[in-house]
Amino acid sequence: MEITALKPQEAPLLGTLQPPDWSDILQKFEFYTGSDFCFPIKAAQDGSIAGVGTALVHQDVAWLAHIIVHPAYRNRGIGTTITQKLLAIARDRKCETIYLCATKLGARVYKKLGFETETEYLFFRNLNLGQGQTVSSRITSFKMEHR
């Protein structure tokens, strides 16, 4: 297995890695490969992209994002290797804090690497307000004055 930087022209090749319940990863990786604060990498095996991941760095904080291993290559340590490489990228850039959001599938990998649960998120899909329900009047659209 070889871990290298993901090049912009390789982003369109990631369609086979698309998890069915995630938003479009191609758009994300096109953004990552074109941004100087993002460090996308790929794991290649048998001439194919077996997995990907990205470190996003802002000052001394990093977020690890979109760590994905193709189902045909799982349980071979590829997710662990990608995560370790992303951690090294963040540490090389002097990040003191490193975050990620974990799926149930990835959580056990990250726990083995020393990550701790700080909080939990709920992701809602196809949320429809029932008849008579309204959005809170305390929720407003973003305005420049909020900055």
C-alpha positions as CSV (number, residue, x, y, z in Angstrom):
1,M,0.0,0.0,0.0
2,E,1.2,3.4,-0.9
3,I,0.0,6.7,0.8
4,T,0.4,9.8,-1.3
5,A,-1.2,13.2,-1.8
6,L,-4.4,13.2,-3.7
7,K,-4.0,15.2,-6.9
8,P,-6.9,17.4,-8.2
9,Q,-7.2,15.3,-11.4
10,E,-7.8,12.2,-9.2
11,A,-10.8,13.5,-7.3
12,P,-13.3,12.4,-10.0
13,L,-12.0,8.8,-9.6
14,L,-13.5,8.6,-6.0
15,G,-17.0,7.7,-7.1
16,T,-16.5,4.1,-6.0
17,L,-15.7,5.2,-2.5
18,Q,-19.0,7.2,-2.1
19,P,-20.8,5.9,1.1
20,P,-24.5,5.6,0.2
21,D,-25.7,7.7,3.2
22,W,-23.2,10.6,2.8
23,S,-23.4,13.8,0.8
24,D,-21.4,13.9,-2.5
25,I,-17.8,13.3,-1.6
26,L,-16.6,14.3,-5.1
27,Q,-17.5,18.0,-4.5
28,K,-15.7,17.8,-1.1
29,F,-12.5,16.4,-2.6
30,E,-12.5,18.8,-5.4
31,F,-12.6,21.5,-2.8
32,Y,-9.9,19.8,-0.7
33,T,-7.5,19.4,-3.6
34,G,-7.8,23.1,-4.5
35,S,-7.4,24.5,-1.0
36,D,-4.0,25.3,0.5
37,F,-5.2,24.6,4.1
38,C,-6.4,21.1,3.1
39,F,-4.2,18.0,2.8
40,P,-6.1,15.2,1.1
41,I,-4.3,11.8,0.8
42,K,-5.0,8.5,-0.9
43,A,-4.1,4.9,-0.2
44,A,-3.4,3.0,-3.4
45,Q,-3.3,-0.8,-3.5
46,D,-3.5,-3.1,-6.5
47,G,-3.5,-0.1,-8.8
48,S,-6.7,1.3,-7.3
49,I,-7.6,3.9,-4.8
50,A,-8.4,1.9,-1.7
51,G,-9.1,4.8,0.6
52,V,-8.8,8.5,1.2
53,G,-8.9,11.1,3.9
54,T,-8.1,14.8,4.5
55,A,-6.6,17.0,7.2
56,L,-7.9,20.5,7.3
57,V,-5.6,22.8,9.2
58,H,-6.5,26.3,10.7
59,Q,-3.7,27.8,12.8
60,D,-3.1,25.2,15.6
61,V,-6.3,23.1,15.1
62,A,-6.9,20.3,12.6
63,W,-10.0,18.5,11.5
64,L,-9.7,15.0,10.0
65,A,-12.4,14.6,7.4
66,H,-13.8,12.0,4.9
67,I,-11.7,9.1,5.9
68,I,-13.2,6.4,3.7
69,V,-12.0,2.9,2.8
70,H,-13.5,1.1,-0.2
71,P,-15.6,-1.9,1.2
72,A,-13.4,-4.4,-0.8
73,Y,-10.3,-3.2,1.1
74,R,-11.7,-2.9,4.7
75,N,-10.2,-4.8,7.7
76,R,-6.7,-4.5,6.3
77,G,-5.5,-1.6,8.4
78,I,-5.9,0.9,5.6
79,G,-8.2,3.2,7.6
80,T,-5.8,3.1,10.5
81,T,-2.8,3.9,8.2
82,I,-4.7,6.8,6.6
83,T,-5.6,8.2,10.0
84,Q,-2.0,7.9,11.2
85,K,-0.7,9.8,8.2
86,L,-3.3,12.5,8.7
87,L,-2.3,12.8,12.3
88,A,1.3,13.2,11.2
89,I,0.4,15.9,8.8
90,A,-1.5,17.8,11.5
91,R,1.4,17.4,14.0
92,D,4.0,18.5,11.4
93,R,1.9,21.7,11.1
94,K,2.1,22.2,14.9
95,C,-1.6,21.5,15.6
96,E,-2.3,21.2,19.3
97,T,-5.9,20.1,18.8
98,I,-7.2,17.5,16.4
99,Y,-10.9,16.8,15.8
100,L,-12.9,14.4,13.7
101,C,-16.5,13.2,13.4
102,A,-16.7,9.5,13.5
103,T,-19.2,7.1,12.0
104,K,-20.0,3.9,13.9
105,L,-17.8,2.1,11.4
106,G,-14.8,4.4,12.0
107,A,-15.2,5.0,15.7
108,R,-13.4,1.8,16.8
109,V,-10.4,2.8,14.6
110,Y,-10.2,6.2,16.1
111,K,-10.6,5.0,19.7
112,K,-7.6,2.6,19.2
113,L,-5.6,5.7,18.0
114,G,-6.4,7.6,21.2
115,F,-9.3,9.7,20.2
116,E,-11.9,10.4,22.8
117,T,-15.6,11.2,22.4
118,E,-16.1,14.9,23.3
119,T,-19.6,15.3,22.1
120,E,-22.2,13.6,19.9
121,Y,-24.1,14.9,16.8
122,L,-27.4,13.9,15.4
123,F,-27.8,14.2,11.6
124,F,-31.4,14.5,10.3
125,R,-32.4,13.6,6.8
126,N,-35.6,14.4,5.1
127,L,-37.0,16.2,8.1
128,N,-40.5,17.4,7.4
129,L,-42.4,19.6,9.7
130,G,-45.9,18.3,10.4
131,Q,-49.0,20.3,9.9
132,G,-49.2,23.1,12.4
133,Q,-45.5,22.9,13.3
134,T,-43.4,25.9,12.5
135,V,-39.7,26.7,12.7
136,S,-38.9,28.7,15.9
137,S,-39.1,32.5,15.6
138,R,-35.7,32.5,17.4
139,I,-34.0,31.0,14.3
140,T,-33.2,33.6,11.7
141,S,-31.3,33.8,8.4
142,F,-27.7,34.8,8.5
143,K,-27.0,38.5,8.1
144,M,-23.6,40.2,7.7
145,E,-24.2,42.0,11.0
146,H,-24.0,38.6,12.8
147,R,-20.3,38.4,12.0
